[in-house]
Structure formats: C-alpha cells, structure tokens
C-alpha cells in the first residue's frame, strides 16, 4: 500500500495481485488466497485501527488517510531510499 496516494481508493484485488506477484520470481511466493486472507484478517484491521487507511468492506476498497500518507513520507520513504542507496551496508 506504499504507493497508494492519499484519498485514492484502490480495490483489494489490486493489492492482492501486486503482493502475490511482487518479488517472488521462483514461484515460491504466497498464493492469492493466502495474501487475501492475510490482508483481511491481519493487515487491514491493524492499519485501520492505527488510522493509516480506511477500508470499505462493502465495496472492497482501501483508502490511504492523511495520517497514513504522513507516516509513509516521514518514516517509510526515507527508509526505502536508504535501502536503495548503493553505499548502504546493513548492521550485522
């Protein structure tokens, strides 16, 4: 959900597709069913309770809140940029 613009709604099926397909070229990645179950029962409730997203269960869409966008831009984005930096060396 990191690429979800504030206020824009995106369907759960779009998120499931992106997560299930992302980064698993070996075919050992999660199935659509396991991703969907995990989103519905774990991740979306936590994100909603934290006020980061809103979930419309009837329409099956997620909307990033202002708080969610702030958290992404202030915390998550700099971390992602650090990981993508060629000079980054993880602490061991």
PEKAQUI-V167277 format. One record per pair of residues at least 6 apart in sequence whose ideal C-beta (glycine too) atoms are under 6 Angstrom apart, sorted by the first residue. I is the first residue (numbers start at 1). J is the second residue. D is the distance in Angstrom with one decimal. If there is no record, write none. Layout:
BEGIN
I_J_D / I_J_D
END
This chain:
BEGIN
4_10_5.6 / 4_64_4.5 / 6_64_5.0 / 6_69_3.9 / 9_61_4.2 / 9_63_4.8 / 10_62_5.7 / 11_60_5.9 / 11_61_5.4 / 12_60_4.7 / 16_32_5.5 / 16_35_4.9 / 16_36_5.0 / 19_35_4.9 / 20_30_5.8 / 20_32_5.0 / 20_35_4.8 / 44_55_5.1 / 47_53_4.5 / 48_55_5.4 / 51_65_6.0 / 51_67_4.9 / 52_67_5.9 / 52_68_3.6 / 53_62_5.2 / 53_64_5.7 / 53_68_5.4 / 54_63_4.6 / 55_62_5.4 / 82_88_5.8
END
